[in-house]
Amino acid sequence: MQRRQFLVAVTSVATTAVASTAFAPLGWAQSPPTGPVKLIVGFPAGGGTDVLARLLAQQLAAKWQVPVIVENRSGAAGVIAADYVAKQAGDGNTLLLTHINSHGIAPGLQPTLGYAVETDFVPIALLGKTPMLLIGNNDQPARTLPALVALCKSQPGKIIFGSAGSGSAQHLALETFKAQAGVDVLHVPYRGSAPLMTDLMGGHVQYAFEGMATATPLIAAQKVTPLAQTLASRSPTHPNVATVAEQGYPGFESSIWFALDAPGKLPVATAERINADVNAIMATDEFKARLAQLGAEGGGGSRDRYAAFAKTERAKYAAVIKQANIKPET
């Protein structure tokens, strides 16, 4: 064979091989999964985490041409679901819609946790961060963050802040704020946001950090007063509510975040391909619009980006938990 013919033949074979890999219909490197993919969610159906999971599952199923089934395993603020996924095979057939509670907070809060995030999971992608909002009862005198800090300092240990539970993301936002502002308040933990919001509107609790999904409709209905939001920059959903950082506490950031993880033995090549597929989905107008409705932002990027972010979150919250001597609810 002449040299020119040989080069043409080699180029043709290489091009065919690359094309077959690049346009493989599924997220796995060479072959489809052996069965339907389960996307595990640690919260009940209908909540914000579940809504995000179902949207992602629909898009992944269309991309991979296999069923992607959302399975709710609620309990222990997402830890039960995470523990289940940690023990599954690393074949790509089981994924976790990860929540800050299981991968950011629980490792520093629960010493007997049944999994280690760093070894029992393979990080796939950060899906998004949602701010919390510091809100108050409408009858309270302090209606700005500086006024609230002054009020707390004038009445140490008497101003009542509620939270969705001891060790929750909302509670840790409060403890982070207390440390940075140098205030002492009375913390009252509830079993979830619904009873807390009822008591906040009723005046039994004066202030609270709360997730955007819960706080936004109450703010829109003028049932509570927003004082601040907790990401580094203002959310487009609340452009007129200043951040905590803007109001005198630079560097303050606290969020409720969501991600995608797989069991720890998933091959790196497979994880990279799933990351690429998720990023492609997140770049679509439909998915971006739904994320905006949920108030989620800052998602996407490499697996390393998500892993580094989650590691920083674990270290931050472990320090807050230790400093505030927070114990897990029993």
N, C-alpha and C positions, 0 to 999 in steps of 0.2 A: 504493500500500500504506500502510495506517495505521501510525503510529509503533509501536504496541503489537505489531502483527503482524510488523513488520520486526525488532524486538528478539527476538521469539520465534524467528524464522527464523534469525537470526545465532547466537543461543545454541545452537540445535539443531545447526547446522553445526560450530561450535567444539567442542561436546561430542563429536561424532562423530570429529572429527579427533584430539582428545586421546586418546579411547579407543583409536583404531586404533594410535596410537603407544605408549601405555602398555601395551597388551596384545599388541604384536608378539611372536611366539613366539620370535624369535631375538635374539642379543645385539647385532646390528647395527642402526643407527639406523632404516633404512627397509626394507632388503632383505636376504635371506639371503646367506651367502657363496657363491661360485661353485663350491665343491667341499668335500670333507671338511676339517675343521680338524685340523691337526697340532699336538700339544703335545709339544715337544721337551724331552728330559731328558738331561742331560749325564753320567749315571751308568748302570751296568748295571741290567738288570731284577732286581727282588727287593730292592733296597736301600730305605732309608727315603725317599729322594727320589722313587724310582720308585713306591713305594706311595702316596705323597701325590699324585703326578701322576695315577695311575690312578683314584683316588677322585674327584679334581676333574674329570677327563675324563668319567667316568660321569655326574656331576651336571650338567655343562655340556651334554652330549649330550641329556639328558632335557629340559633347559630350552630349548635352542635347536632341538631336533628335527632335528639334523644329526649325522652321525658325528663324534666327536672321538677321534682316534687318537693314542695315546702312541707316540712314536718315540724310541728310545734311541740317542744319538750320544755314547758315552762316550769319555773321554780327556782328559788335561791338566786334571783336576779341574774339569770343567764348561766349560772355555774353548772346546773344539772345538764344543760345542753352541751356546754363545753366539755364536761367530763365524759359524756357519751361519745362525742366526736374524737376526743383524744385516744380513745380505745379502739377506733375503727381502723380498717386496713387502709394503707396509703395507695389505693388504686384509683383515686379520683372519683369514686362513686359516692362519697360522703364529704360534704363541705359544711362549714359553719358560718352563719351570718353573725359575726362577732360583735359584741357590745362592750363598751368601756368597762362595764361591771366585771365581766369574766376575765378580761385580758389586761385591764389597766388598774383596777382597784383590788379585786379579790386576792391576787398574789401577795399583797402587803397586808391584807385584812384577816385572811384565814390561814393560820399556820398549818392546818391539817388538810389543805387543798389537795385533791386527788390527782392533780396534773401539774406539770411545769410548763409554762408557756414556751420557754426557749427550746425545750427538747421534744415536747409532745405535739407541737404544731409546726406547720410550715406556713409562713406568712404569704398571702397572695396579693392583697391590695387594700388600701384605705379607701372606703367608699365615701366618707364625708364626716364633717364635724358640724354639730348644731350648737349654737350658743345657748346658755341659760340666761334668764332674765331675772334681775332682782326686782321683785314687785312688792307692793305694800297695800294694806287696807286703805280704802279711799278716805277714811276719817283720820288717818294718822297725820301728825303735824309736819313730819319730815318728808318732803316730796322730791328732794334731790339727794344725791349721794353725799355731798359735803354736809348737808343738813342732818342726814342720818348718822354720819360718823360723830358729829357734834352731839347729837341726842344720846347716842350710846355712851359717849365719854362722860356726859353729864349724869347718866343714870347707869353706872356699871352693873351688869348682871341682871338688869330688870327689863330691858327691851326683848320681846319674845320673837324669836325666829323659828319657824317650823321647817321641817324637811320631809322628804318622801321616805325617810328611814335612816337609821343609824348606819353610817358607812356608805350611803348612796352617793351618787355623783353630786346631787344637790347639797348634801351635808358636807362633802369635801370642798365644794366651792365656798360654802360658808366658812369653814375652818381656815381655808387659804386666805379669804378676805379678812377674817378676824386677826390673823397673824400679821398681815401686811398693814392693816389699818390701826392695829394696836388697840382693839376694842374688846370688851367683855360683854357677851349677851347671854340670854337664856335660850338654850336650844331644846326644842320639843320635837322628837322624831315621831312620825306617823307611819302607818302601814300603807304607803302609797300616796299618790298625789291627789286623788279624788277627795278623801276626807280632809286632807290638808287645805285644799282650796275652799272647801265648804267653811272651815273654821276661819280661814283668812278673810273671806268675804264677810263672815259674821262678826269679825272683830275679836275673836278669841286668840288669834295669832296676829301679830302686827306686820311681820315681813317674812319673805322667803325667797330663796333662789329656786327657780323652777324651769323645767325644760320648755323650749319654744312651742312645741306642739300643744302643751297644756295651757301655757300662759297667753299665747297670741289671741285666741278667741275671747278670753276674759278681758284683755286689754282693749280689743276692738269694741267690746260691749260696754266699756268704761266701768267694769265691775271691780277692777284693781288698777293701781297706779304703777307704771314702770319707772324705775329709778336708774337702771343701768343694764347693760348686757355684757357678756363675759368673754367674747372672743377678742382678739387683738384689734380687729377693725369692725366697723358697724355692719350688721347684716342688712342686706337690701330689704328684708321684710320689715325692719324697724329702723329706717334711716334717721329718724329724729330722736332716737334713744342713744345717748352717749355710752361709750364703753367704760368699764371700771378703769382701764388704763388711761383713758382720756381725762378722767376726773381725779387724777392725782396719784395713781398707783401703776406706774409704767411697768410693763412686763407681765401684768396680771393676765392670765388666760385660763379659762376652765370651760370644758365643753363636754357634750355627750356625743361620742363618736361611734361609728359603725365601720366594720371591715369584713374581709373575707379571709378565712383560714382553712387549712386542710390538715388531716392527721399527719403526724410527724414523719412518716416513712414515704411520703409522696416524693417521687423523683424530682430533682430540680428542674429538669427540662420540661416536665409536665406543668410544674408550678409556673414557670416562665410563660408557657403558652396560655395557661388560664389567665394569668395577669394581662397578657396582651389582648385576649378576648374581652376581658372585663373593661379594660381601658377603652377599647373600641366601642363598647356599649355605652360607657359613660360619656363618650364624645357625641353621641347622637342627640338631636334636638329634643326628642321625646323624653329620654332619660334625664337630660339636664333640666327640663321643665318640671319633671316630677320631683327631682332633688330640690329644686327651688321651692316647690310647694311644701316640702318637708322642712325647709330651712337648712338643708345640709349643703355644705360647701367645703372646698379645700381637699376634695378627694382625688383619686387617680395617682398616676406615677408608678415608679418601680416598686418591686418587692422590698428592696433595701430601704426606700423612703418610708414605707409603712413600718418595717421592722424597727428602724431607728426612732420613729415617732412613738411607737408603742413602748419601746424600752425607756424612753424619756418619761413617758406618762407613768409607768410603773415606779420608777425611781422617785418622781415627784410626789405621787400619792402615798408611797410607802413612808416617806419622810413626814408628810402631813398626818398620817394615821398614827405614827409613833409620837410625834410632838403633841397631838391632841389626845393621845391615849384612847383612841376609838376602838371599841370592841365589836365583833360581829353580833348581829341580832340572833337570839336563840328562839 
